[in-house]
Amino acid sequence: MESYRVIEDKRVWYPLGVTETADGFHFCVDAQGESCALALFRPGKDRPFQKLEFPKDSRLGNVWEMTVKGSDFENVEYCYIVDGEYLPDPYGKSFTGRDKWGSLTQIRKLMKTPLKSAAFNWEDDKGPDIAYENMIVYRLHTRGFTKHISSRVKERGTFSGIIEKIPYIKELGITTVEIMPPNEFLEVIVPVSGDGNPYGKPEPTGKINYWGYGPAYYFAPKASFCAGGEKCPETEFKALVKALHKEGLEIVVELYFNGSESPVFVLDAVRFWAREYHVDGVHLVGYAPVEMIGADPYLSRLKLFAPSWENVPGGKEKHLAEYNEGFQNDMRRLLKGDEDQINALIYRVKRNPKGYGVINYMANTNGFTLMDMVSYDRKHNEANGEDNRDGNDYNFSWNCGQEGPSRKKKIGELRKKQIRNAVLLLMLSQGTPLIMAGDEFGNSKNGNNNSYCQDNEISWLNWELLKSNQDIWQFVKHMIAFRKAHPVFHMEEEPKVLDYKACGCPDMSFHGVKAWRPEFENFRRQLGIMYCGDYGVKENGVKDDYFFVAYNMHWEPHEFALPNLPREMFWRISVNTDDKARNGIYKESEEPALKDQKKFMVPARSVIVFRGRRKENIN
């Protein structure tokens, strides 16, 4: 039997974790104890076949390190023993015994890391490097995205399942996939202590930590998100990244930190996902040292999302992005007709700072889905077992006249109209739009706005809704394409609201029901925004069209005066959320011309997009 031995090697400074050397492996672990040993196991065995003590003089602070020499590490797993207690490697790149989701048996097993990793051929893999103004983000949960039988994928609830859905993602028009925590986390919720008894062992609560916000290992993809019998998390996640890149799509991974981790550890984790897994970005959630990460030279071109980057220099490349609920909350209040929201609309629709990006969304993990936003006034989290006390009480939602599902035609039509309005608010804002997976076909969680523990059909996407709500899907798809086709809606920098090209019109201008006269009284719910096509140049060098977007969030119709266009141009309708017969959209060749070029009566709770076109382009 192979025997492994410790050798002295103080010539090289090694990073934390395990590093393969010419004739073995170097082990470096942060362990707060008076003794530390390396335990080596054979696969499937619970007892180590060899223990190697770290030399006392190898410790620097709380970091122990040593190099282990041997000739065969192929079937060897390891963990550490600190003051007599077994400790999984915090830097472990994968773990055995965690391949079954929600297994009560597996959570009691020791987590061990294989020393040898499977080889992977990246070939010429490279991310597409898409600028923030050109991105459309699609946020999903690996398990919930394809776990429902209606997903019709071979490997449901896995990284491979996402690969099977890439054609769908591309067809929708997505550029960037954001994945909720893909790293190894404890999905079986176990309390800190057992029923208040300090001598009792903590027992599982019966709930599932579905989202992944909790105790975790940050260097290992989650084994139970893998397909097949012989699970290889590292290989399968790399295959997902490679497949997305091959189709011109980016991938951003979400990592949750609870604040107990050292800043160096967090930095190492973010660097690791960028280097080892070729991810295009990391979404930092919880408590991360954003100042350190944002200033790190290794990450200066990696997309980084965080709630705020205040006082953090963005660097030469625009790679940082603000990601918070500001847009969602303001635009939901506008959508349902709250007072004093016109200033918020102006701020949100043009916001696109020079130094960092802004991620905008109308719905996200925490809170109502887009469909529930127009179907419920109140949260309905009873299934969570907390007497509906959990979850945010402020959803800024409106049920359109009836709580929950409704068979009333008018309510159903109004809900879909409000969804069209919401999609327009998102797609016509200068920041980067994000869609929560399933919102594009009316996914509902039955009013649950905090499904953190729901590993069932509340959280899983029901793909049958893609048929019943085909109109919503078609509208979302159309508006993504519409945004992409017209650079005035996604400029490289925030519009200046000035005519800095001296073409006779500002890049963006604001209007009330009277042209060039915006009104800001608290009772106003109407705003017009005009975009000058001269400030948006398409890829072929052709200037963009003029647009006028009329927002009427009042429950009464209002007549808008239309701004004058340059000579030889006049207004047509591109989008009308009130036109349910056409699902709100018109093909470019079928856009109706306005008989009255001076004014237009905008229906209640509607958004209309007018396009200014030259006469020679009009049929």
C-alpha positions as MATLAB code, in Angstrom:
seq = 'MESYRVIEDKRVWYPLGVTETADGFHFCVDAQGESCALALFRPGKDRPFQKLEFPKDSRLGNVWEMTVKGSDFENVEYCYIVDGEYLPDPYGKSFTGRDKWGSLTQIRKLMKTPLKSAAFNWEDDKGPDIAYENMIVYRLHTRGFTKHISSRVKERGTFSGIIEKIPYIKELGITTVEIMPPNEFLEVIVPVSGDGNPYGKPEPTGKINYWGYGPAYYFAPKASFCAGGEKCPETEFKALVKALHKEGLEIVVELYFNGSESPVFVLDAVRFWAREYHVDGVHLVGYAPVEMIGADPYLSRLKLFAPSWENVPGGKEKHLAEYNEGFQNDMRRLLKGDEDQINALIYRVKRNPKGYGVINYMANTNGFTLMDMVSYDRKHNEANGEDNRDGNDYNFSWNCGQEGPSRKKKIGELRKKQIRNAVLLLMLSQGTPLIMAGDEFGNSKNGNNNSYCQDNEISWLNWELLKSNQDIWQFVKHMIAFRKAHPVFHMEEEPKVLDYKACGCPDMSFHGVKAWRPEFENFRRQLGIMYCGDYGVKENGVKDDYFFVAYNMHWEPHEFALPNLPREMFWRISVNTDDKARNGIYKESEEPALKDQKKFMVPARSVIVFRGRRKENIN';
ca = [
       0.000    0.000    0.000;
       1.204    3.481   -0.877;
       2.634    5.391    2.077;
       2.625    9.172    2.094;
       5.134   11.291    3.964;
       5.708   14.908    4.859;
       8.682   16.684    3.362;
      10.126   20.093    4.199;
       9.529   22.709    1.498;
       9.965   26.282    2.671;
      11.294   27.627   -0.597;
       7.888   28.394   -2.131;
       5.055   30.574   -0.879;
       1.842   28.617   -1.487;
      -1.757   29.926   -1.478;
      -4.404   28.599    0.890;
      -5.899   25.332   -0.297;
      -4.219   22.405   -2.024;
      -1.558   22.881   -4.703;
      -0.185   20.018   -6.798;
       3.618   19.872   -6.865;
       6.093   17.881   -8.946;
       5.989   14.863   -6.645;
       2.908   15.356   -4.473;
       0.624   17.999   -2.999;
       1.087   21.021   -0.775;
      -1.618   21.522    1.865;
      -2.295   24.943    3.358;
      -5.227   25.447    5.731;
      -6.525   28.174    8.026;
      -7.342   26.303   11.237;
      -7.726   27.856   14.673;
      -6.460   25.097   16.909;
      -3.447   23.812   18.807;
      -3.014   20.758   16.600;
      -3.747   20.004   12.958;
      -3.455   16.825   10.923;
      -4.228   15.682    7.399;
      -6.538   12.664    7.124;
      -6.332   10.551    3.942;
      -9.211    8.271    2.889;
     -10.057    5.737    0.242;
     -13.283    6.501   -1.682;
     -16.359    5.347    0.213;
     -14.492    4.742    3.463;
     -15.314    6.560    6.694;
     -12.009    5.946    8.433;
      -8.701    7.411    7.234;
      -6.013    4.980    6.141;
      -3.339    7.478    7.122;
      -2.997   10.592    9.290;
      -0.188   13.072    8.833;
       0.481   15.684   11.495;
       1.361   19.196   10.390;
       4.758   20.133   11.819;
       4.417   22.610   14.663;
       6.972   24.931   13.113;
       4.960   25.009    9.866;
       2.281   27.209   11.411;
       2.237   30.924   10.655;
      -0.569   32.622   12.556;
      -3.523   30.266   12.148;
      -2.263   28.857    8.840;
      -0.795   25.358    8.802;
       1.043   24.022    5.779;
       3.113   21.099    4.570;
       4.002   19.223    1.402;
       3.084   15.542    1.124;
       5.062   13.301   -1.203;
       3.725   10.147   -2.844;
       3.505    8.340   -6.150;
      -0.232    7.599   -6.418;
      -2.904   10.085   -5.386;
      -5.494    8.897   -7.894;
      -7.980    7.389   -5.421;
      -7.326    9.495   -2.376;
      -9.696   11.828   -0.538;
      -8.814   14.108    2.337;
      -9.996   16.379    5.113;
      -8.339   17.861    8.199;
      -8.373   17.034   11.900;
      -8.172   20.112   14.118;
      -7.913   19.534   17.879;
      -9.430   16.100   17.340;
     -12.388   17.310   15.247;
     -12.715   16.484   11.562;
     -12.867   19.571    9.342;
     -13.682   19.656    5.600;
     -11.336   21.828    3.590;
     -12.883   25.317    3.239;
     -10.988   25.550   -0.061;
     -12.119   22.120   -1.252;
     -12.820   22.056   -4.994;
     -15.402   19.270   -4.709;
     -16.892   17.009   -2.043;
     -18.005   13.398   -2.075;
     -21.127   12.225   -0.316;
     -23.248   15.238   -1.208;
     -24.717   14.077   -4.526;
     -28.323   13.599   -3.300;
     -30.361   16.762   -2.821;
     -32.001   17.064    0.605;
     -30.630   13.778    1.939;
     -30.878   13.555    5.739;
     -28.393   10.691    5.676;
     -25.742   12.546    3.720;
     -25.711   15.631    5.946;
     -24.381   13.460    8.773;
     -21.508   12.122    6.677;
     -18.055   13.624    6.742;
     -17.325   15.837    3.741;
     -14.134   14.747    1.975;
     -12.402   16.183   -1.080;
     -10.808   14.068   -3.855;
      -7.188   15.057   -4.383;
      -7.256   14.468   -8.117;
      -9.590   16.455  -10.354;
     -10.938   15.252  -13.684;
      -9.195   16.770  -16.692;
     -11.214   19.217  -18.783;
     -10.489   20.492  -22.265;
     -11.477   24.158  -22.445;
     -10.259   24.328  -26.048;
     -10.318   27.997  -27.056;
     -13.061   28.996  -24.605;
     -13.536   32.701  -24.151;
     -16.436   34.794  -22.881;
     -18.195   37.172  -25.299;
     -17.420   40.276  -23.153;
     -20.724   42.100  -23.655;
     -20.957   45.742  -22.567;
     -23.524   46.578  -19.894;
     -25.622   48.657  -22.290;
     -26.003   45.638  -24.596;
     -26.792   43.034  -21.941;
     -30.108   41.308  -21.198;
     -29.731   39.317  -17.961;
     -31.754   36.172  -17.201;
     -31.659   35.061  -13.548;
     -32.400   31.436  -12.714;
     -32.146   28.773  -10.021;
     -30.358   25.662  -11.279;
     -32.790   23.196   -9.706;
     -36.013   25.146  -10.156;
     -35.338   26.070  -13.771;
     -35.807   22.544  -15.126;
     -36.934   20.349  -12.189;
     -40.630   20.395  -13.175;
     -41.547   17.535  -15.501;
     -42.925   20.074  -17.974;
     -39.371   21.278  -18.711;
     -38.974   18.196  -20.916;
     -35.231   18.020  -20.466;
     -33.344   14.804  -19.920;
     -31.456   15.895  -16.804;
     -33.985   17.866  -14.773;
     -32.772   20.264  -12.087;
     -29.111   20.161  -13.085;
     -26.356   22.150  -14.750;
     -26.856   19.855  -17.756;
     -30.538   20.775  -17.766;
     -29.557   24.406  -18.283;
     -27.418   23.368  -21.249;
     -30.474   21.702  -22.789;
     -32.375   24.998  -22.474;
     -29.728   27.149  -24.176;
     -31.659   27.256  -27.497;
     -34.689   28.610  -25.604;
     -32.573   31.213  -23.797;
     -31.059   32.375  -27.088;
     -34.418   32.535  -28.838;
     -35.753   34.805  -26.109;
     -32.873   37.192  -26.781;
     -30.905   36.799  -23.545;
     -27.201   37.686  -23.527;
     -26.233   36.877  -19.931;
     -27.351   34.073  -17.612;
     -27.152   34.711  -13.879;
     -27.231   31.583  -11.744;
     -28.263   31.616   -8.100;
     -25.627   30.060   -5.775;
     -24.117   27.149   -7.752;
     -21.592   26.328   -5.029;
     -21.852   23.568   -2.437;
     -24.221   24.701    0.313;
     -26.145   22.934    3.071;
     -29.679   22.657    1.711;
     -31.044   20.797    4.739;
     -31.774   23.461    7.345;
     -30.264   22.562   10.720;
     -30.653   24.973   13.669;
     -27.618   26.220   15.533;
     -28.653   24.352   18.699;
     -31.198   21.673   19.431;
     -34.382   23.084   20.984;
     -32.431   25.389   23.289;
     -30.643   22.445   24.913;
     -26.896   23.169   24.856;
     -26.190   19.458   25.316;
     -28.491   18.271   22.564;
     -27.397   17.733   18.982;
     -29.041   19.995   16.388;
     -31.571   18.132   14.285;
     -32.936   19.077   10.841;
     -36.039   21.258   10.907;
     -37.624   19.493    7.950;
     -37.192   22.603    5.824;
     -35.019   23.023    2.779;
     -32.649   25.919    2.191;
     -33.722   26.081   -1.438;
     -32.028   29.312   -2.488;
     -28.612   28.528   -1.020;
     -28.192   31.467    1.342;
     -26.496   29.863    4.331;
     -23.464   27.775    5.342;
     -21.498   26.949    2.212;
     -18.267   25.851    0.576;
     -17.273   28.446   -1.973;
     -14.768   26.628   -4.183;
     -16.907   23.624   -5.150;
     -19.880   23.440   -7.553;
     -22.880   21.776   -5.943;
     -22.808   17.994   -6.437;
     -26.597   17.557   -6.241;
     -26.959   19.971   -9.181;
     -25.176   17.389  -11.343;
     -26.582   14.771  -13.693;
     -26.030   11.026  -13.938;
     -24.867    8.390  -11.494;
     -21.170    9.248  -11.499;
     -21.377   12.916  -10.610;
     -18.471   15.220  -11.395;
     -19.456   18.761  -10.364;
     -16.282   20.402  -11.643;
     -16.572   18.934  -15.128;
     -20.302   19.492  -15.465;
     -20.164   23.138  -14.440;
     -17.234   23.772  -16.774;
     -19.242   22.143  -19.563;
     -22.104   24.550  -18.837;
     -19.815   27.591  -19.013;
     -18.206   26.329  -22.210;
     -21.596   25.620  -23.826;
     -22.907   29.101  -22.976;
     -19.769   30.788  -24.299;
     -19.931   28.749  -27.493;
     -23.382   30.251  -28.126;
     -22.209   33.784  -27.378;
     -23.782   33.902  -23.910;
     -22.251   35.108  -20.658;
     -22.591   33.512  -17.233;
     -22.631   35.298  -13.869;
     -22.628   33.283  -10.635;
     -24.162   34.483   -7.387;
     -22.136   33.932   -4.190;
     -23.621   34.564   -0.747;
     -21.348   35.501    2.164;
     -22.682   35.732    5.729;
     -20.021   38.112    7.037;
     -18.077   35.608    9.108;
     -15.584   34.927    6.319;
     -12.279   36.774    6.210;
     -11.927   39.355    3.412;
      -9.005   37.363    1.994;
     -11.150   34.228    1.821;
     -13.922   36.059   -0.056;
     -11.420   37.551   -2.465;
      -9.875   34.130   -3.075;
     -13.321   32.665   -3.812;
     -14.226   35.321   -6.378;
     -10.840   35.018   -8.066;
     -11.224   31.241   -8.124;
     -14.522   31.254  -10.032;
     -13.082   33.694  -12.545;
      -9.894   31.719  -13.112;
     -10.966   28.102  -12.650;
     -14.448   28.265  -14.176;
     -14.098   31.118  -16.690;
     -17.230   32.861  -15.402;
     -17.919   36.309  -16.827;
     -19.104   37.808  -13.562;
     -19.886   37.335   -9.877;
     -22.928   38.708   -8.043;
     -21.922   39.439   -4.441;
     -24.763   38.905   -1.983;
     -24.795   39.267    1.785;
     -21.689   40.719    3.403;
     -18.722   40.940    1.087;
     -15.736   43.324    1.227;
     -16.755   45.169   -1.927;
     -14.034   47.819   -1.567;
     -11.312   45.178   -1.653;
     -12.928   43.161   -4.443;
     -13.751   46.204   -6.560;
     -10.155   47.402   -6.373;
      -8.533   44.014   -7.032;
      -6.377   44.122  -10.197;
      -7.081   40.465  -11.002;
     -10.808   41.259  -11.152;
     -10.563   44.593  -12.954;
     -12.276   43.212  -16.079;
     -14.651   40.765  -14.405;
     -18.286   41.852  -14.134;
     -19.084   42.388  -10.467;
     -22.613   42.981   -9.156;
     -23.252   44.354   -5.648;
     -25.935   46.484   -3.933;
     -23.651   49.511   -4.026;
     -20.177   50.536   -5.163;
     -20.153   53.901   -3.428;
     -16.624   55.314   -3.085;
     -15.158   52.356   -5.026;
     -13.229   53.458   -8.146;
     -14.528   51.677  -11.210;
     -11.185   51.435  -12.979;
     -10.530   51.780  -16.687;
     -13.047   49.124  -17.735;
     -16.710   49.531  -16.798;
     -17.032   46.257  -14.937;
     -18.863   47.114  -11.688;
     -22.661   47.208  -11.530;
     -25.141   48.349   -8.892;
     -27.767   45.673   -8.168;
     -30.563   46.561   -5.756;
     -34.344   46.969   -5.460;
     -34.430   50.697   -6.194;
     -35.707   50.422   -9.760;
     -38.198   47.677   -8.889;
     -39.788   49.532   -5.977;
     -40.045   52.892   -7.725;
     -41.429   51.484  -10.963;
     -43.939   49.238   -9.189;
     -45.306   52.276   -7.354;
     -45.559   54.131  -10.639;
     -47.218   51.160  -12.314;
     -50.009   50.859   -9.767;
     -50.683   54.605   -9.827;
     -49.138   55.903   -6.607;
     -48.737   59.641   -6.220;
     -45.548   61.623   -6.783;
     -43.707   59.140   -8.989;
     -42.875   61.222  -12.078;
     -39.489   62.320  -10.750;
     -38.714   58.690   -9.929;
     -39.653   57.673  -13.489;
     -37.313   60.282  -14.985;
     -34.486   59.237  -12.673;
     -34.846   55.520  -13.296;
     -35.469   55.631  -17.037;
     -32.301   57.583  -17.853;
     -29.937   56.352  -15.141;
     -26.752   54.847  -16.515;
     -23.702   56.264  -14.674;
     -20.401   56.586  -16.473;
     -18.327   54.694  -13.897;
     -20.494   51.626  -13.311;
     -23.501   49.784  -14.659;
     -26.985   49.565  -13.164;
     -28.985   46.326  -13.095;
     -32.736   47.036  -13.359;
     -35.522   44.554  -12.686;
     -39.249   44.494  -11.980;
     -39.152   41.185  -10.066;
     -36.474   39.068   -8.434;
     -35.977   36.121   -6.080;
     -37.071   37.953   -2.949;
     -40.592   39.268   -3.582;
     -43.495   38.695   -5.936;
     -43.012   37.366   -9.437;
     -44.183   39.622  -12.253;
     -47.506   37.776  -12.471;
     -48.033   37.809   -8.705;
     -47.244   41.532   -8.665;
     -50.476   42.131  -10.611;
     -52.472   39.353   -8.893;
     -51.964   39.883   -5.149;
     -52.206   42.811   -2.762;
     -50.817   40.789    0.131;
     -48.163   38.109    0.568;
     -49.369   34.535    1.073;
     -46.485   32.706    2.734;
     -48.544   30.366    4.912;
     -46.837   27.308    3.392;
     -43.526   28.463    4.888;
     -44.778   27.588    8.370;
     -44.140   31.011    9.917;
     -47.758   32.214   10.162;
     -47.185   34.519    7.185;
     -44.836   36.683    9.261;
     -41.839   36.111    6.988;
     -41.192   37.947    3.746;
     -41.403   41.613    2.854;
     -44.669   43.352    3.765;
     -44.053   46.037    1.126;
     -44.391   44.623   -2.369;
     -45.890   47.696   -4.085;
     -48.290   45.407   -5.877;
     -51.927   45.664   -6.994;
     -54.216   42.713   -7.659;
     -56.233   44.542  -10.355;
     -59.514   43.972   -8.519;
     -59.403   40.449   -7.091;
     -56.940   38.658   -4.836;
     -55.330   35.675   -6.512;
     -56.421   33.779   -9.634;
     -59.480   35.200  -11.380;
     -61.774   34.003  -14.142;
     -63.057   37.487  -14.800;
     -62.060   38.479  -18.306;
     -61.564   42.171  -17.556;
     -59.287   41.426  -14.601;
     -57.246   38.967  -16.658;
     -56.872   41.482  -19.485;
     -55.867   44.271  -17.099;
     -53.249   42.056  -15.464;
     -51.648   41.221  -18.786;
     -51.752   44.869  -19.788;
     -49.975   45.811  -16.571;
     -47.352   43.164  -17.292;
     -46.843   44.690  -20.747;
     -46.479   48.096  -19.080;
     -43.925   46.659  -16.644;
     -41.904   45.075  -19.447;
     -41.830   48.392  -21.299;
     -40.681   50.250  -18.193;
     -37.824   47.775  -17.926;
     -36.805   47.500  -21.567;
     -36.938   51.216  -22.326;
     -34.753   52.210  -19.364;
     -31.078   52.913  -19.972;
     -29.787   50.515  -17.302;
     -29.207   46.799  -17.897;
     -32.533   44.885  -17.776;
     -32.827   41.660  -15.782;
     -35.644   39.128  -16.175;
     -36.374   36.559  -13.477;
     -36.709   33.160  -15.145;
     -40.365   32.322  -15.746;
     -41.612   35.909  -15.660;
     -41.513   35.882  -19.449;
     -44.408   33.398  -19.448;
     -46.358   34.428  -16.362;
     -44.818   32.220  -13.692;
     -46.641   32.405  -10.336;
     -45.732   31.351   -6.792;
     -49.346   31.643   -5.632;
     -48.571   34.851   -3.772;
     -45.551   33.501   -1.866;
     -42.974   36.299   -1.812;
     -40.340   34.413    0.186;
     -40.078   30.880   -1.185;
     -36.706   30.238    0.448;
     -37.842   26.834    1.774;
     -40.149   25.707   -1.043;
     -38.544   22.903   -3.036;
     -41.716   22.090   -4.944;
     -44.030   23.469   -7.613;
     -44.160   26.834   -5.839;
     -40.530   27.376   -6.822;
     -40.157   25.131   -9.866;
     -40.984   26.676  -13.228;
     -44.081   25.193  -14.854;
     -43.227   25.263  -18.541;
     -46.853   24.523  -19.493;
     -47.446   28.236  -18.828;
     -45.376   28.918  -21.922;
     -48.376   27.686  -23.914;
     -51.174   29.311  -21.924;
     -49.316   32.612  -21.663;
     -47.760   32.610  -25.105;
     -48.848   36.236  -25.533;
     -46.698   37.358  -22.572;
     -43.721   35.452  -23.925;
     -44.137   36.927  -27.391;
     -44.339   40.444  -25.966;
     -41.199   40.001  -23.845;
     -39.322   38.514  -26.785;
     -40.455   41.368  -29.055;
     -39.436   44.062  -26.574;
     -35.988   42.519  -26.052;
     -35.460   42.586  -29.826;
     -36.917   46.106  -30.008;
     -34.495   47.375  -27.380;
     -31.528   45.737  -29.086;
     -32.499   47.212  -32.456;
     -32.623   50.792  -31.197;
     -29.494   52.154  -29.496;
     -31.320   55.269  -28.232;
     -32.790   53.014  -25.520;
     -29.414   51.647  -24.391;
     -26.784   54.317  -24.861;
     -23.198   53.799  -23.769;
     -23.521   56.652  -21.287;
     -26.431   58.275  -19.493;
     -28.358   60.726  -21.727;
     -27.399   64.315  -21.019;
     -30.825   65.828  -21.843;
     -28.916   68.303  -24.017;
     -28.514   68.995  -27.727;
     -24.770   68.532  -27.555;
     -24.550   67.533  -31.247;
     -26.344   70.719  -32.305;
     -28.842   68.723  -34.346;
     -31.851   70.696  -33.116;
     -33.057   68.232  -30.460;
     -31.720   66.917  -27.118;
     -30.694   63.277  -26.898;
     -33.574   62.764  -24.453;
     -36.303   65.250  -23.491;
     -39.227   65.181  -21.090;
     -42.802   66.284  -21.734;
     -46.155   66.458  -20.005;
     -49.521   66.215  -21.717;
     -48.277   69.359  -23.426;
     -45.119   69.046  -25.488;
     -41.920   70.341  -23.834;
     -43.784   71.047  -20.587;
     -43.230   68.217  -18.066;
     -45.425   68.436  -14.957;
     -44.197   67.353  -11.563;
     -47.116   67.935   -9.190;
     -47.648   65.028   -6.830;
     -50.950   64.106   -8.516;
     -49.428   63.776  -12.006;
     -49.195   60.304  -13.459;
     -48.320   61.215  -17.051;
     -44.969   61.712  -18.739;
     -43.730   61.845  -22.299;
     -40.131   61.068  -23.240;
     -38.693   61.832  -26.672;
     -35.511   60.245  -28.008;
     -33.565   61.880  -30.818;
     -32.359   59.297  -33.332;
     -29.249   61.310  -34.160;
     -27.776   60.222  -30.817;
     -28.163   56.532  -31.499;
     -26.075   54.984  -34.259;
     -26.680   51.385  -35.261;
     -23.949   48.858  -36.043;
     -24.287   49.549  -39.770;
     -23.670   53.244  -39.156;
     -27.283   54.266  -39.794;
     -28.812   56.726  -37.348;
     -31.643   55.489  -35.171;
     -35.268   56.655  -35.441;
     -36.943   59.315  -33.323;
     -39.199   57.945  -30.577;
     -41.786   59.410  -28.253;
     -42.928   57.259  -25.322;
     -46.155   58.329  -23.625;
     -46.606   56.945  -20.101;
     -50.110   57.273  -18.661;
     -50.282   55.497  -15.319;
     -53.556   57.232  -14.396;
     -56.848   55.335  -14.293;
     -58.264   57.905  -16.721;
     -57.273   58.536  -20.365;
     -55.222   61.626  -21.154;
     -54.572   63.420  -24.426;
     -50.886   63.946  -25.151;
     -49.618   66.638  -27.486;
     -46.951   65.122  -29.737;
     -43.656   66.994  -30.231;
     -42.933   68.215  -33.739;
     -40.600   66.087  -35.804;
     -37.994   67.259  -38.303;
     -39.210   67.840  -41.845;
     -40.137   64.812  -43.919;
     -40.859   62.763  -40.790;
     -44.075   61.857  -39.006;
     -45.355   59.651  -36.165;
     -46.449   56.031  -36.302;
     -47.277   53.639  -33.444;
     -44.720   50.921  -32.626;
     -46.119   49.644  -29.325;
     -49.495   50.175  -27.646;
     -49.994   48.208  -24.437;
     -53.733   48.931  -24.569;
     -54.172   47.071  -27.871;
     -54.945   43.574  -26.599;
     -56.018   42.382  -30.063;
     -52.432   42.793  -31.287;
     -50.824   41.968  -27.949;
     -49.570   45.541  -27.862;
     -47.056   45.146  -30.695;
     -46.829   45.965  -34.400;
     -44.445   44.660  -36.998;
     -42.304   47.445  -38.377;
     -44.014   47.187  -41.778;
     -47.477   47.338  -40.154;
     -47.083   50.307  -37.824;
     -50.241   52.444  -38.175;
     -49.739   56.061  -39.175;
     -51.443   58.748  -37.094;
     -54.079   60.788  -38.874;
     -53.546   63.545  -36.333;
     -49.831   64.249  -35.998;
     -50.389   66.831  -33.255;
     -52.060   64.876  -30.478;
     -53.132   61.418  -29.310;
     -55.519   60.177  -26.632;
     -53.570   57.706  -24.489;
     -55.892   55.219  -22.726;
     -55.841   54.688  -18.973;
     -52.939   52.694  -17.534;
     -51.188   52.480  -20.886;
     -47.832   53.072  -22.483;
     -47.554   53.943  -26.166;
     -44.351   54.097  -28.175;
     -44.487   56.373  -31.228;
     -41.811   56.121  -33.887;
     -40.851   59.124  -36.016;
     -40.099   57.910  -39.521;
     -39.133   59.538  -42.763;
     -41.834   59.649  -45.418;
     -39.819   57.597  -47.877;
     -39.753   54.766  -45.305;
     -43.515   54.769  -44.898;
     -45.670   52.254  -46.762;
];
